[in-house]
Amino acid sequence: MIERLTGSFPDINAADVDHVVHRSYKLFDGKPIRDFVPVLVERMARNDLLAQRHHLATTGPQTAGAAW
């Protein structure tokens, strides 16, 4: 999933993609139903990365890291 998202967001640092995915997974820790967690995590991470891309486009790279 991380490789796929890194490929989809080449303008975002791979370490940031990894962080977003792991942060999304943590939201599901301890939840009883686990069947759809990977799908939900990828969707959440993709949305976060789209927001980060938008932030980069509007503020420039000098301030993008501070928000993530």
C-alpha positions in Angstrom: 0.0 0.0 0.0 2.8 2.4 0.9 4.5 1.7 -2.4 1.3 2.2 -4.3 0.6 5.5 -2.6 4.1 6.7 -3.0 3.8 6.0 -6.7 0.5 8.0 -6.7 2.0 10.9 -4.9 5.6 11.3 -6.2 5.6 14.9 -5.1 5.3 13.9 -1.5 8.3 12.5 0.5 8.1 8.7 0.9 8.7 9.1 4.6 5.6 11.3 4.8 3.5 8.7 3.0 4.7 6.0 5.4 3.8 8.2 8.3 0.3 9.0 7.0 -0.4 5.3 6.4 0.8 4.2 9.9 -1.1 7.1 11.5 -4.2 5.9 9.7 -3.7 2.3 10.9 -3.5 3.4 14.5 -7.0 4.8 14.3 -8.2 1.2 14.0 -6.2 -0.4 16.8 -8.4 -2.4 19.1 -11.4 -2.2 16.9 -13.3 -5.5 16.7 -14.0 -5.7 13.0 -10.7 -5.9 11.0 -11.8 -7.1 7.6 -11.9 -3.8 5.8 -9.1 -2.0 7.7 -6.6 -2.0 4.8 -9.2 -0.5 2.4 -10.2 2.1 4.9 -6.6 2.9 5.8 -5.7 3.4 2.1 -8.7 5.6 1.6 -7.9 7.7 4.6 -4.2 8.0 3.8 -5.0 8.9 0.2 -7.3 11.7 1.4 -4.6 13.0 3.8 -2.0 12.9 1.0 -4.4 14.8 -1.3 -4.7 17.5 1.4 -0.9 17.6 1.8 -0.5 17.9 -2.0 -3.0 20.8 -2.0 -1.1 22.4 1.0 2.2 22.1 -0.9 0.6 23.7 -4.0 -0.7 26.6 -2.1 2.0 27.3 0.4 5.2 25.9 -1.1 7.5 23.3 0.2 9.1 25.4 2.9 6.1 25.1 5.2 4.6 21.8 4.1 6.6 19.6 6.5 5.4 21.6 9.5 1.8 20.6 8.9 2.4 16.9 8.6 
